[in-house]
Amino acid sequence: MRSVALVTLGCVRNEVDSEELAGRLAAAGWRLEDDPAAADVAVVNTCGFVEQAKKDSVDVLLDVAELRDDEASRTQAVVAVGCMSERYGKDLAEELPEVDAVLGFDSYADLSSHLDGILHGARPESHVPRDRRTLLPVSPAKRQAAARSGAVSLPGLGELSDASLAKVPESGPPVVRARLGSAPWAPLKLASGCDRRCSFCAIPAFRGSFVSRPPADVLTEARWLAEQGVKEVFLVSENSTSYGKDLGDLRALESLLPQLAAVDGLERVRVSYLQPAEVRPGLLEAIAGTPGVTPYFDLSFQHSAPALLRRMRRFGGTDEFLALLDRVRALAPEAGVRSNVIVGFPGETEDDVDELQRFLEAARLDVVGVFGYSDEDGTEAARLDGKLDEDVVAERVDRVSRLVEALVDERAAQRVGSRDTVLVEEHDEGAAVGRTGFQGPDVDGTTRLELADGAPLPPVGALVPVEVTGSEGVDLVARPR
């Protein structure tokens, strides 16, 4: 039997894409391997978001390619897919002759045939990049029919069904997915693409226009994940606050959340990638007040100086963002809130950095990712004046990062004495480690359980009511209650 290993880089959206590819390949008769050295073909799902992610993708591709020369390895071919492959295509193939093929999103539906051909000596044409926003109608209302026609590949959404958007069937279309791990949580795609035009971001050009997944399909996959033992689903997209705009219902997410929370076997539903300018009162209320939906707000602020945000083609500012956080905490005082910020954007002044720091000091965020600006090919920001020297950007990243580290440590300490529920995700050196409701997967902090002497470790997947007893940086310590 032919065998394949999928190596996933980048964000949780890529994890969904890899599991869709795994499902397609398993259905076509491929055996899935965890270790690339144990597989005939290694498929690397690359990330092309920022410069460091691209470098990491190249390094992994080269490392995996070396397996072909290792006598202990079974690997015969290495194939690049994912965002970096979609974005650079033939150019990437020319720069990396060590890779046997560079395939774009439109190759996903027939990936099995491509891999078969490569094993038999064929070399498929490398992907030719194009602006994927041109592949679907400009009008969101017309996109669903085009997407369901199958003419455009929408990674991570499987095969969009023609199921009624108003009625959720008990059994729906087959799930095009195979789990590549055993974690008790899993990402679940809400949508693909983005219609925003942030001047620093290249994602819409290579991911395409925004397309919502029909609620029936989301629910079907949620049920399937629960059958696989998943306790928490993490709803992901490029912009979850846009969900439903192409279905004719901007309240579609508010309607979907209670249905997801009612899926038998699921204990937690978590929403990610919220655009502050699009957050509606009804959505805040649904996330904060729906039983089974964790009050967790992943808000993409990016900066807080109003003039600089306009150059980023974004909206808001310190005062508006703090008012939004006040509304969140009025509904759910212990809500988890995370965000990312960019420093060193063209034209950023010291006053802008001071404004950002003022916001961060007042916001009481649980987690903040700090990124230094770098030009991205094809973006408006790459053509802006006012570029800052690299050493200035690096100094500001260091300054804001040190502030953030102190602030999130302080926020974690403020959690001591609070009560929540921990989803156990692993056993680490004799301790059970997991996450509370206000800690998101992968990039947020974790919580270690302090058990009484002789108490058995709760199994992975257990939900344990706890009281937080201490903090270690951004991480927490808690005891069962």
Secondary structure, DSSP 8 states (H G I E B T S, - for coil): --EEEEEE-SSHHHHHHHHHHHHHHHHTT-EEESSGGGSSEEEEEE--SSHHHHHHHHHHHHHHHGGGG-TT----EEEEEEHHHHHHHHHHHHH-TTSSEE--GGGGGGHHHHHHHHHTT----------GGGGS-SSGGGHHHHHHTTSS--TTS-S-----SS---SS-S------SS--SEEEEE-EE------TT--HHHHH-S-EE--HHHHHHHHHHHHHTT--EEEEE-S-GGGTTTTTT-TTHHHHHHHHHHTSTT--EEEE--B-GGG--HHHHHHHHHSTTB--EEEB--B---HHHHHHTT----HHHHHHHHHHHHHH-TT-EEEEEEEES-TT--HHHHHHHHHHHHHH--SEEEEEE----TT-SGGG-S----HHHHHHHHHHHHHHHHHHHHHHHHHTTT-EEEEEEEEEETTEEEEE-TTS-TTTS--EEE---TT-----TT-EEEEEEEEEETTEEEEEE-
